[in-house]
Every structure is written in structure tokens, then in C-alpha cells.
Amino acid sequence: MTYNLEMLPREKVFRDPIHNYIHVQHKVILDLINTKEFQRLRRVKQLGTSSFTFQGAEHSRFTHCMGVYEITRQICDNFQRNYPTKKPGDGLWNDDERIVALCAALLHDVGHGAYSHTFEHIFNTDHEMWTQKIITSPETEINQVLKKVAPDFPEKVASVIAHTYPNPQVVQMISSQIDADRMDYLLRDAYFTGTKYGMFDLTRILRVMRPYKGGIAFDNDGMHAVEDYVLCRFQMYQQVYFHPVSRGMEVVLTKLLQRAKDLYEHNHMNGFEMPSLLIPFFENKVTIDDYLLLDDGILNTYFTLWQYYPDEILKDLSYRFLSRKPFKSAEYDHKTKHLLPELADIVESVGFDKKYYTATNTSYDLPYDVYNPNSNKSRTQIEIMQDDGSLIELSTVSRLVRALTGKILGDERLYFPKSMLTQQSDEIFGSDYEKFQKHIHNNKIV
């Protein structure tokens, strides 16, 4: 496929703490970066509420998308230099695919909403679906830029996000168990949170990647670098992404948005400043323009106003979120799950509405999974290429990875106000606090 591609007269570079320089040679990439939809990502934090736990985690979806683009560019360079196609169907790299891969990498997260995943859970949005809409809608600047490459080019880029693009090499660059997206966010999130165990040898992994007809594999002599990546991913999920305090702030944010939605639906926001940019989400009538108007700053502005709203619950939850007052938590399992309704009732008995002041939060991750054709959401497995060109799945040659394969790791927690653990038995409702505290030992429900 021949595309209408214009190169920049001189390569443009962006300084980056992870990749040193991000190199842009194609005019379409620079034009996409300069669209209003992409610039909006500067106003959406990459890690949502994690910055309340790791104070350095102020980086944005914008910087992450730039990093994913740069890793993808390096993969394309490596493939073109070392594995260029010689004849059709040989399974090697066709560099005509480069521009599709680069654009998909850059735009893969353009559909993320304010506070990312928390917002998705409340309003049942899907950032991948919105990414595809933003890319394919004639209303967006992104779509207009992509159409200059070819009339059907936006649909091709969107199909990479949808995992339906016909070349599996391009899809796996952006979305697989070891892809440009994951590699950038692990390194970037480790850097900004100060968690060194998230660092792996990116240079070595890129060096041992190679295309084949079914996608992307890794040279046998690079297996240990891939092992290290899998372990880093495991550590980052357990120590950063699933951190109980970050999740405590996420619960406050979830309940805050839920309360605002409930008040609006019962006409209790009349007479106070209406959250006009949220109304389409409350009413489930969201256009692309509505979606793109929201970012973290807009939500924070509403939360600031809501601190003065007459509703005590909305006011209190807004204060808790803006002033970093996370809910506390205790871990439970199948043996103690039956106690949750009783504990929620105790929380309500001391004056908190249990609908907004208690929540269960479950965070689980599969560090590595082998391909299962019968699974609803099977993952592309990591293939190690042997010296004779045959492929072998990673966990069959790595004892380390085999130990993590198929193991769903994480925990289940009950969240509640901190005062449930700090109030004394001689205070008002003292017997209720005492009863609650007797069920908590070493941050576990007993």
C-alpha cells in the first residue's frame, strides 16, 4: 500500500526522561501531536489517584503515548534493518506497515477519560471504544490529519486498536503481553513513582525482538531479559497499581461521582451551579465533543465547588478527595466475606450512609498467561524462537515465568472511613466502634 507521506525537512526531537529523545520524522506524526484531542492528554494523569500515594506520579497520558510511539519507532527500525521482507508471505517485516504502527502507537490512549479507569467504572465508558470513535469521526482534528495519508487510513489505524488489523505484527507491537504500551508504562511509572523494581532492560528486549508470520517472537538468547520484564510487571502491579491507599482514594472518587449522579437524577442540584459538562454522562447521552471536554482539571473544579454544596455527603466526599483523606481498608477472603454486611451496618450505625462510605474493591492481575483458545479474553503468548526457527512458549523454558503462569494474584478489600479504626470506646457510639475494631486485626477482617 502506497501512502501519501510527507517527511519533515529536519527530524524533530522531544526530550524525555525515559527514552532521552523521542524522534519524529513524519509530518503526520507531528500534526497528530498538535491536534486538540491529543493535547488534551496533557490534562489526564497517567496513574489517576496513584499520585496521592506516590507524590512523583504526576505524569500524563500525553507523555506515555509519546513514549509508546518512540518504542514502536525503534521496533520498526530494528525490523527494517535486520528482518526486511524479501518476498511476499515470508513473514518478515514490510516497512509499508510502519506508518500504521506509529500512528496507532501514538493514538492508542487518546480515548482515556478524566481520571481514566475510575471514570470508566462509574459511567460505563470504554476508552478503547472511544479511541476508535475519535480516530474515525470526521468531526475530529485527528481524523482530518489521518485522512491526508489516505481516505481509509483512519479506519486502518482504528482497526489496530480493535485488534482486527490483518497484520498480527502491527497489532502485537501495540497490544500483547509484551508490547510497546506495557514496556513504556512500566518504565515510566517506575521512574515517576520512584520504584526501581519496575526497571527492566528495554534495550536488550528490543534487540531480541523479531517478526515472524504469526506476529512477534524473541530470540532464545534474550529469554532472561523477557523473564525480567515479566517479573517487573508482577512487582509493579503488586506494589504500585494495587496499592491499598491509591485504591482508597479511588473509592472516595467513585463514591463522590456516584453521589453527584444520584443527586442530579433526583433533581437535587437545582439552585446550585449545575455540573453542565457532566450532565451528558449522568443522562447517558454522550457525544464525542462532550467526552473530549472532560479532563482531570474539570472534575477537580467541580469537586472544589461541591465542597460548598448543601448536601453533606457530596460536600464531605469532595473535601476528602481534594484534601487526600483516603478510606482505610481491611482484607477479606471467602471465610470472612459473610461479615461484610454486618460491618457495613456498623459503619451506618455511627452516622455514615453505607452506600457512600463502604465499598469492596477487588484488584487482581494475571502476571503471565498461556494462550487458551477457549477463553473469552485469551492473551497472545510470548514466543521464544529457537536456533532452528521453531517457536516455544515462554513458560515451557522459563521456570521463573512458569511459577507465575496462570496465577491470579491480588486481594479483596473492604473500604470504610478511617474513624472506624481511630475512635475510642468511651466516645459517642463507642460500643459500635469497639465492635467494628474487634473484627480488624493486622489489616485483615477476622
C-alpha positions in Angstrom: 0.0 0.0 0.0 1.4 3.4 -1.0 0.5 6.3 1.3 0.8 10.0 0.8 3.6 10.6 3.3 5.5 13.8 3.8 8.7 13.8 5.8 9.8 16.7 7.9 12.6 18.7 6.4 14.5 18.1 9.6 13.9 15.5 12.3 12.2 16.9 15.4 13.0 15.6 18.8 11.3 15.8 22.2 13.3 15.4 25.4 12.1 12.6 27.5 13.3 11.2 30.9 12.7 7.6 29.9 13.9 7.5 26.2 16.2 10.5 26.3 15.0 11.7 22.8 11.7 10.9 21.1 12.4 11.2 17.3 9.7 12.4 14.9 10.4 12.2 11.2 6.9 12.1 9.6 4.8 15.2 9.3 1.7 13.2 10.0 3.0 12.3 13.5 3.9 15.9 14.3 0.4 17.0 13.0 -1.3 14.4 15.2 0.7 15.6 18.3 -0.6 19.1 17.6 -4.3 18.2 17.4 -6.5 19.4 20.2 -7.6 15.8 21.0 -4.0 14.7 21.6 -3.1 17.8 23.5 -6.0 17.1 25.9 -4.0 14.1 27.2 -1.6 16.5 28.9 -4.6 17.1 31.3 -5.2 13.5 32.2 -2.9 11.8 34.7 -1.4 8.5 33.6 -1.9 6.9 37.1 -5.1 8.6 38.2 -5.3 8.5 42.0 -1.8 6.9 42.5 -0.2 10.4 42.8 -1.9 10.6 46.2 0.4 7.7 47.3 3.5 8.3 45.1 4.0 12.0 45.0 6.1 12.0 41.9 3.4 10.3 39.8 2.2 13.5 38.1 3.0 12.3 34.6 0.3 12.4 31.9 -1.3 10.2 29.3 0.4 12.6 26.8 3.9 11.6 27.9 3.1 7.9 27.9 1.6 8.0 24.4 4.8 9.8 23.2 6.8 7.0 24.8 4.8 4.2 23.2 5.3 5.9 19.8 9.1 6.0 20.4 9.4 2.4 21.4 7.3 1.4 18.3 9.6 3.5 16.1 12.6 1.7 17.5 11.0 -1.7 16.9 10.2 -0.7 13.2 13.8 0.5 12.8 15.2 -2.8 14.1 12.8 -4.9 12.0 13.6 -3.0 8.8 17.3 -3.1 9.4 17.6 -6.8 10.4 14.5 -8.5 9.1 13.2 -6.8 5.9 10.8 -8.8 3.8 12.4 -10.4 0.7 9.3 -11.8 -0.9 5.5 -11.7 -0.2 4.4 -14.0 2.6 7.9 -14.7 4.0 6.8 -13.5 7.5 9.4 -10.8 7.6 8.9 -7.0 8.1 7.2 -5.0 5.4 8.1 -1.3 6.2 5.0 -0.1 4.4 3.3 -1.0 7.8 5.5 1.4 9.7 3.2 4.5 9.5 0.1 2.5 10.6 2.0 1.1 13.6 3.4 4.6 14.5 0.0 6.3 14.3 -1.7 3.5 16.3 1.0 3.7 18.9 0.8 7.4 19.3 -3.1 7.4 19.5 -3.7 4.2 21.4 -4.8 6.0 24.6 -6.4 9.1 23.1 -9.9 7.9 24.3 -9.0 7.9 28.0 -11.4 9.8 30.2 -10.8 12.0 33.2 -9.2 10.0 36.0 -9.0 7.2 33.5 -10.2 3.8 34.8 -12.3 5.2 37.7 -14.4 7.3 35.3 -14.9 4.2 33.1 -16.3 2.2 36.0 -18.8 4.9 37.1 -20.1 5.9 33.6 -19.6 2.5 31.8 -17.3 4.0 29.2 -14.7 2.1 27.3 -11.5 4.0 26.4 -10.6 1.7 23.5 -14.1 2.2 22.0 -13.8 6.0 22.4 -10.3 5.9 20.9 -11.7 4.2 17.8 -14.5 6.8 17.7 -12.1 9.7 18.0 -9.9 8.3 15.2 -12.8 7.6 12.8 -15.1 10.5 13.4 -15.0 13.2 10.7 -15.6 15.8 13.5 -12.1 15.4 15.0 -8.8 17.0 14.0 -7.1 13.6 14.4 -9.4 12.2 11.7 -8.7 15.1 9.3 -4.9 14.6 9.8 -5.1 10.9 9.2 -7.3 11.3 6.0 -4.5 13.2 4.4 -2.4 10.0 4.3 -5.2 8.0 2.6 -9.1 8.2 2.6 -9.3 4.9 4.5 -6.3 5.4 6.7 -8.3 6.4 9.9 -10.2 3.1 9.8 -6.9 1.2 9.4 -5.4 2.9 12.4 -8.6 2.2 14.4 -8.5 -1.4 13.4 -5.1 -1.8 15.1 -6.7 -0.6 18.4 -9.6 -3.0 17.8 -7.1 -5.9 17.2 -8.7 -6.6 13.8 -5.9 -5.2 11.6 -4.7 -8.1 9.3 -1.0 -7.9 10.1 -0.5 -9.5 13.6 3.0 -8.0 13.8 1.5 -4.5 14.0 -1.2 -5.5 16.4 1.2 -7.2 18.8 3.6 -4.2 18.8 0.8 -2.2 20.4 -1.2 -4.9 22.3 0.2 -8.2 23.6 1.7 -9.5 26.8 4.9 -7.7 25.9 4.2 -4.6 23.8 5.3 -1.0 23.4 2.4 0.1 25.6 3.3 -2.1 28.6 7.0 -1.5 28.2 6.6 2.3 28.3 4.2 2.4 31.2 6.2 0.1 33.3 9.4 2.1 32.9 7.7 5.5 33.0 5.6 4.6 36.1 8.6 3.1 37.9 10.6 6.3 37.2 7.9 8.7 38.4 6.9 6.6 41.4 10.5 6.0 42.4 10.0 2.3 42.4 13.2 0.8 41.0 12.0 -2.8 40.7 9.9 -1.7 37.7 13.1 -1.1 35.6 13.9 -3.8 33.1 16.4 -3.9 30.1 14.4 -2.3 27.3 17.4 -2.0 25.0 18.0 -5.8 25.2 14.4 -6.7 24.7 14.1 -4.5 21.6 17.3 -6.1 20.3 16.0 -9.7 20.6 12.5 -9.0 19.1 11.9 -10.4 15.7 8.9 -10.7 13.3 7.5 -13.9 12.0 4.4 -14.8 10.1 2.2 -15.2 13.2 3.4 -12.0 14.9 6.4 -11.2 17.0 8.8 -13.6 18.8 12.0 -13.2 20.9 15.4 -14.8 20.3 16.3 -17.6 22.6 19.4 -15.8 23.9 17.2 -12.9 25.1 14.9 -15.0 27.2 16.4 -13.8 30.5 15.6 -10.1 29.6 12.0 -11.2 28.9 11.9 -13.0 32.2 13.0 -9.9 33.9 10.2 -7.9 32.2 7.6 -10.3 33.4 8.8 -10.1 37.0 9.0 -6.3 36.8 5.4 -6.2 35.6 4.4 -8.5 38.5 6.1 -6.3 41.1 4.6 -3.1 39.7 1.1 -4.4 39.9 1.5 -5.7 43.4 3.4 -2.6 44.8 2.1 0.3 42.7 -1.1 -0.3 40.7 -2.8 -2.3 43.5 -1.5 -0.1 46.4 -4.3 0.0 49.1 -4.0 3.8 49.6 -4.4 4.6 45.9 -7.4 2.3 45.8 -8.7 4.1 49.0 -8.6 7.4 47.1 -10.2 5.7 44.0 -13.1 4.5 46.2 -13.6 8.1 47.5 -13.6 9.4 43.9 -16.0 6.7 42.8 -18.5 7.4 45.6 -18.2 11.2 45.0 -19.2 10.8 41.4 -21.9 8.4 42.3 -23.4 10.8 44.8 -23.3 13.6 42.3 -25.1 11.4 39.7 -27.7 10.3 42.3 -28.4 14.0 43.3 -28.8 15.0 39.7 -31.2 12.1 38.9 -33.4 13.2 41.9 -33.3 16.9 40.9 -31.4 17.9 44.0 -28.9 20.0 42.1 -31.3 22.7 41.1 -30.4 26.1 42.6 -26.8 25.3 42.8 -24.2 25.5 40.0 -25.0 22.7 37.6 -22.2 20.4 36.6 -23.0 21.1 33.0 -20.1 19.1 31.5 -21.1 16.0 33.4 -24.8 16.1 32.6 -24.4 14.1 29.3 -22.7 11.4 31.4 -25.4 11.5 34.0 -28.0 11.1 31.2 -26.0 8.6 29.2 -26.2 10.8 26.1 -22.5 11.5 25.4 -21.2 12.9 22.1 -17.5 13.0 21.1 -17.4 16.7 21.9 -18.9 16.0 25.4 -16.4 13.3 26.0 -13.4 15.4 25.0 -14.4 18.4 27.1 -13.7 16.4 30.3 -10.3 16.1 31.9 -8.9 15.8 35.5 -8.9 19.6 35.9 -12.6 19.9 35.0 -13.5 17.3 37.6 -11.3 18.9 40.3 -13.1 22.2 39.6 -16.5 20.6 40.2 -15.1 19.0 43.4 -13.9 22.4 44.7 -17.4 23.9 44.1 -19.1 20.9 45.7 -17.2 21.5 49.0 -19.8 24.3 49.4 -22.8 22.3 48.3 -25.6 22.0 50.8 -25.7 18.1 50.6 -23.5 16.9 53.4 -22.4 13.7 51.7 -21.3 15.4 48.5 -19.6 18.1 50.5 -17.7 15.7 52.7 -16.6 13.4 49.9 -15.4 16.3 47.8 -13.3 17.5 50.8 -11.9 14.0 51.4 -10.8 13.7 47.8 -9.2 17.2 47.4 -7.6 17.0 50.8 -6.3 13.4 50.5 -8.4 11.7 53.1 -8.5 8.1 51.8 -10.8 5.5 53.1 -9.0 2.8 55.2 -9.3 -0.9 54.3 -9.1 -4.4 55.6 -8.5 -7.5 53.5 -11.1 -10.3 53.4 -11.4 -13.7 51.9 -14.1 -16.4 51.3 -14.0 -17.2 55.0 -14.7 -13.7 56.2 -16.8 -12.4 53.3 -20.0 -13.1 55.3 -19.0 -10.4 57.8 -19.2 -7.6 55.2 -22.9 -6.7 55.6 -22.5 -6.7 59.4 -19.5 -4.3 59.2 -21.3 -2.1 56.7 -24.3 -1.9 59.1 -21.9 -0.9 61.9 -20.5 1.9 59.8 -24.0 3.1 59.1 -24.9 2.9 62.8 -22.3 5.6 63.7 -23.7 8.0 61.2 -22.3 7.2 57.8 -24.5 6.2 54.8 -23.1 2.8 54.0 -23.9 3.2 50.3 -21.3 6.0 50.0 -19.0 5.2 52.9 -18.3 1.5 52.4 -17.2 -0.4 49.3 -15.5 -3.6 48.3 -12.6 -3.2 46.0 -11.0 -6.2 44.2 -7.7 -5.9 42.4 -6.3 -9.0 40.6 -3.8 -9.5 37.9 -2.5 -12.4 35.8 1.3 -11.8 35.6 1.5 -14.1 32.6 -0.9 -16.4 30.8 -0.6 -19.0 28.2 -2.8 -19.0 25.2 -6.2 -20.6 25.7 -8.4 -20.7 22.6 -11.5 -21.3 24.7 -11.0 -18.3 26.9 -13.3 -15.2 26.4 -10.2 -13.0 26.6 -7.2 -15.1 25.7 -3.8 -13.4 25.6 -1.2 -13.5 23.0 1.5 -15.7 24.5 5.2 -14.8 24.4 7.1 -17.0 21.9 10.8 -17.8 22.1 12.4 -18.6 18.8 14.9 -21.4 18.8 18.1 -21.6 16.8 16.3 -23.7 14.1 13.5 -21.2 13.8 10.9 -23.2 15.7 8.8 -21.4 18.4 8.4 -22.4 22.0 6.1 -20.7 24.5 8.0 -18.8 27.3 6.7 -20.6 30.4 7.8 -24.0 29.0 11.5 -22.9 29.0 11.5 -20.5 32.0 11.0 -21.9 35.5 10.6 -18.4 36.8 7.7 -17.5 34.5 6.2 -20.9 34.9 5.9 -20.2 38.6 3.8 -17.1 37.8 1.8 -18.5 34.9 -1.9 -18.7 35.4 -1.6 -17.5 39.0 -4.2 -14.8 39.6 -2.6 -12.5 42.2 -4.2 -9.7 44.2 -6.6 -9.2 47.1 -10.1 -8.2 48.1 -10.7 -5.3 50.5 -13.5 -3.6 52.4 -13.1 0.2 52.4 -14.5 2.4 55.1 -13.9 5.8 56.9 -10.6 6.0 58.9 -12.5 7.0 62.0 -13.9 3.4 62.3 -10.4 2.4 63.5 -9.4 5.5 65.4 -12.5 6.4 67.5 -12.3 5.2 71.1 -14.8 3.1 73.0 -15.6 6.0 75.5 -16.9 8.3 72.8 -20.4 8.5 71.3 -21.2 5.3 69.6 -18.2 3.8 71.4 -19.7 0.3 71.6 -20.2 0.3 67.8 -16.6 1.4 67.1 -15.4 -1.3 69.5 -17.5 -4.0 67.8 -16.1 -2.9 64.4 -12.5 -2.8 65.6 -12.7 -6.3 67.1 -13.2 -7.6 63.6 -10.0 -6.0 62.3 -6.6 -7.5 63.0 -3.3 -6.8 61.1 -5.4 -5.0 58.3 -7.5 -8.2 57.8 -11.1 -8.9 58.7 -11.3 -11.7 61.3 
